[in-house]
Amino acid sequence: MENLNEQDVVLSESGILDAKLQRRSFLQYAGAGAAVVALTAAGCRKDRVNNSMTGVTLDFKDDFGVLNYAYALEQLEAAFYVQVASAPPSGFSAAEKAYFQDIQYHEVAHREFFKNALGTAAIGSLSVDFSSINFTDRTSVLAAAMAFEDLGVGAYNGAGVRLKSTTYLLAAGKIVSVEARHAAYIRDLISNGTFATAPQVSSSTGLDMALAPDVVLAAAGKYIKTKINVINL
C-alpha cells in the first residue's frame, strides 16, 4: 500500500512541475485553467467535503462533487505513472520509457489542477494498493495502464452531463482529450491497430464510451485503499 502524500512520491514532483512540465508548456495550461476555475470555486466552503464518515466522501449534489470525483481518479493515475516512470520494466524500450515519463507529467498536472481548483473543498490524499500489478513486467504494466486510461476516458465522458458550469465542462473536455491520447497509445502498444476499437469506441456511432460514477468507482476500488463514500449520486 502507498500513500499519495507528496513526500512519499518516489520522483521529486517539484522537479516535475517546475522544470519538465514548464518545458512542455503543459503546466502553463493547467495552472492558467486552475486559476480560472479557482475563482469560481473560491466561494465553496470546507463543509462541501463531508468528513462525518470514515474515508472520503464524494457528494454529487453539485459540480464540486464531480470535480472531487475527477480529482480522486487523477490521484490514482498519477501515483501509478510516478511509480512506473521511476522504475520502468526492463522490457520497456527507450521510446516507451520516454513516453511513460511524459504521461506521468500529464497526470501529475491533472491532479494538481483539480487540487488547486478545489482548494479547501478538495478531498484528502488517497491511499492506493498496487499489489496486483507487477511493475517489473511490461505486460502487467501495460495492462494496468490500459485499464486506468480506458476507465478515465469513460469516467470523464460519463461525468460531463453532471456538470452545470461551462468553465468546468471546458476544463474536463481538455483533460479527457489528453487521456484519450494516452489510451490510444497504450492500446496500440499492446496490440497494433486497436487504438480505437469496440467497446471503447462504438463502430456504429464513432463515439467513445461513457461510464457512470458508480461503475467507475467499483472498478477503481481494486486499487484504492481509502474508503470512498458516495452520496447524492
Secondary structure, DSSP 8 states (H G I E B T S, - for coil): -EE--GGG-SS-HHHIIIIIHHHTTHHHHHHHHHHHHHHHHTT--GGGS--SSSSEEEETTSHHHHHHHHHHHHHHHHHHHHHHHHS--TT--HHHHHHHHHHHHHHHHHHHHHHHHHGGG-----EE--TTS-TT-HHHHHHHHHHHHHHHHHHHHHHGGG---HHHHHHHHHHHHHHHHHHHHHHHHHSTT-TT-TTTB-TTT--B----HHHHHHHHGGGB-S-EEEE--
